[in-house]
Amino acid sequence: MNLQTAIRYRLLSLCGERSISIQQLALLSGISKSTVKNIFYKATANPTIRTIKILCDGLEITLDEFFSSPEFKSLEQEIK
């Protein structure tokens, strides 16, 4: 799994837990629906930490809560 996939899976998981759609996440976060869709459908290779923070704000979680999940713990180090 790579970082992009981990971010996507984490957002899918959080939306599933809250029973919210991509459109609802966009509204809650104040981010355009197209930006959120690009993250979900892999058109955006590397969303910025600012974008992730805004999505977290919309979901009412911290960045620590977002990144404290199995998806990120299993990532391999990219610089060797």
C-alpha positions as CSV (number, residue, x, y, z in Angstrom):
1,M,0.0,0.0,0.0
2,N,1.3,3.5,-0.8
3,L,0.5,6.8,0.9
4,Q,-2.1,7.9,-1.6
5,T,-4.0,4.6,-1.1
6,A,-3.7,4.8,2.7
7,I,-5.2,8.3,2.6
8,R,-8.0,7.2,0.4
9,Y,-8.8,4.1,2.5
10,R,-8.7,6.2,5.7
11,L,-11.2,8.7,4.3
12,L,-13.5,5.9,3.0
13,S,-13.4,4.3,6.4
14,L,-14.2,7.6,8.2
15,C,-17.0,8.4,5.9
16,G,-18.4,4.9,6.2
17,E,-18.3,5.1,10.0
18,R,-20.3,8.4,9.9
19,S,-22.5,7.3,7.0
20,I,-21.6,10.4,4.9
21,S,-21.0,10.7,1.2
22,I,-18.2,12.5,-0.7
23,Q,-20.6,15.4,-1.2
24,Q,-21.4,15.6,2.5
25,L,-17.6,15.5,3.4
26,A,-17.0,18.3,1.0
27,L,-19.8,20.4,2.5
28,L,-18.6,19.7,6.1
29,S,-15.1,20.6,5.2
30,G,-15.7,23.5,2.9
31,I,-13.7,21.9,0.2
32,S,-14.9,21.6,-3.4
33,K,-16.6,18.4,-4.3
34,S,-14.2,17.9,-7.2
35,T,-11.2,18.1,-4.9
36,V,-12.6,15.5,-2.6
37,K,-13.6,13.3,-5.5
38,N,-10.1,13.6,-6.9
39,I,-8.6,12.3,-3.7
40,F,-11.1,9.4,-3.6
41,Y,-10.6,8.5,-7.2
42,K,-6.9,8.9,-7.3
43,A,-6.7,11.9,-9.6
44,T,-4.8,13.7,-6.9
45,A,-1.6,11.9,-6.3
46,N,-0.6,13.7,-3.1
47,P,-3.1,15.8,-1.3
48,T,-1.5,18.5,0.8
49,I,-1.4,18.2,4.6
50,R,-3.5,21.4,4.6
51,T,-6.2,19.7,2.6
52,I,-6.1,16.7,4.9
53,K,-6.3,19.0,7.9
54,I,-9.3,20.7,6.5
55,L,-11.0,17.4,5.8
56,C,-10.2,16.4,9.4
57,D,-11.7,19.6,10.7
58,G,-14.9,18.7,8.7
59,L,-14.9,15.2,10.3
60,E,-14.2,16.7,13.7
61,I,-11.0,14.7,14.3
62,T,-7.4,15.7,14.7
63,L,-4.6,14.9,12.4
64,D,-3.2,12.6,15.0
65,E,-6.5,10.7,14.9
66,F,-6.5,10.6,11.1
67,F,-3.0,9.2,10.9
68,S,-3.3,6.8,13.9
69,S,-4.7,3.9,11.9
70,P,-3.5,0.6,10.5
71,E,-3.4,2.1,7.0
72,F,-0.5,4.3,7.9
73,K,1.3,2.0,10.4
74,S,1.9,-0.5,7.6
75,L,3.5,2.0,5.2
76,E,7.1,1.2,4.2
77,Q,9.7,3.9,4.5
78,E,10.1,5.6,1.2
79,I,13.6,6.9,1.6
80,K,16.1,4.1,2.1
